[in-house]
Amino acid sequence: MSVTQNLLHIKQSLPAHVTLVAVSKTKPDALISEAYAAGQRDFGENYVQEVCDKQTRLPHDIHWHFIGHLQSNKVKYLAPFVYLIHGVDSFKLLQEINKQALKNGRVISCLLQVYIATEESKFGFNAEELLLCLNSDAFSQLKNIKVCGLMGMATNTEDKELIRKEFATLKSCFDACLNQVPASANLELKILSMGMSSDYEMAIQEGSTLVRIGSSIFGERHYPNA
Ligand SMILES: *Cc1c(COP(=O)(O)O)cnc(C)c1O
């Protein structure tokens, strides 16, 4: 199956309220251009250097989603063009995004990452930290970011019921924030980013509004140094 066929097949299976981000990390421009020609505009990348290079070469109406783990000292490279930063996992990172957005005369949309997996290596806030952060004075002072929702990654496991439980946890966290934190100039929770190639159907059943799909569109990834 070609990229175009994969993409159209997945798109047609998604409910209208679910956004598809095509995860193009490690993939060449030619495959991204093929997806673009088929109408795809939202692409997800994990590596700062790679997305910066790609955005200079590829059409400027692409929405570049940064879905990887972001270090504070690299925010400045993304700030001029990034469309949505998914994995914001600390208040310090949010402050740095705000600072760089201000320098660029922009308001940058962000998703806060919630820790839902049982693995030690995953990043994110827990439910309690999230409510504290969103309700704080310090947060209300960040005028150049907009928190548009939450993102989470389930445990990398074959255990489907565990994954479902983790997605349900993220959804209840999202609902708790909606109910307990009033919307404001820099907070409007609309997006729940959860689900990848192997589990996006389940994620949608559990309330996802944005899925991040890579290998089911572009094929398996090969890491040169892995
Ligand atoms: C790589 C990646 C994806 C896409 O994974 P696939 O299994 O190829 O669909 C989704 N989300 C994040 C955060 C990723 O790093």
The ligand as an SDF file (V2000), in Angstrom:
LIG
                    3D

 15 15  0  0  0  0  0  0  0  0999 V2000
    6.6070    8.1280   17.0440 C   0  0  0  0  0  0  0  0  0  0  0  0
    5.4330    8.6320   17.8040 C   0  0  0  0  0  0  0  0  0  0  0  0
    4.1180    8.3800   17.3770 C   0  0  0  0  0  0  0  0  0  0  0  0
    3.7770    7.5290   16.1620 C   0  0  0  0  0  0  0  0  0  0  0  0
    3.9950    6.1720   16.4300 O   0  0  0  0  0  0  0  0  0  0  0  0
    3.4800    5.0340   15.4090 P   0  0  0  0  0  0  0  0  0  0  0  0
    3.4560    3.8130   16.2560 O   0  0  0  0  0  0  0  0  0  0  0  0
    4.4740    4.9640   14.3090 O   0  0  0  0  0  0  0  0  0  0  0  0
    2.1360    5.4300   14.9340 O   0  0  0  0  0  0  0  0  0  0  0  0
    3.0800    8.9390   18.0950 C   0  0  0  0  0  0  0  0  0  0  0  0
    3.3020    9.6990   19.1810 N   0  0  0  0  0  0  0  0  0  0  0  0
    4.5500    9.9530   19.6370 C   0  0  0  0  0  0  0  0  0  0  0  0
    4.7260   10.8050   20.8330 C   0  0  0  0  0  0  0  0  0  0  0  0
    5.6480    9.4140   18.9680 C   0  0  0  0  0  0  0  0  0  0  0  0
    6.8780    9.6620   19.4400 O   0  0  0  0  0  0  0  0  0  0  0  0
  1  2  1  0
  2  3  1  0
  2 14  2  0
  3  4  1  0
  3 10  2  0
  4  5  1  0
  5  6  1  0
  6  7  2  0
  6  8  1  0
  6  9  1  0
 10 11  1  0
 11 12  2  0
 12 13  1  0
 12 14  1  0
 14 15  1  0
M  END
$$$$
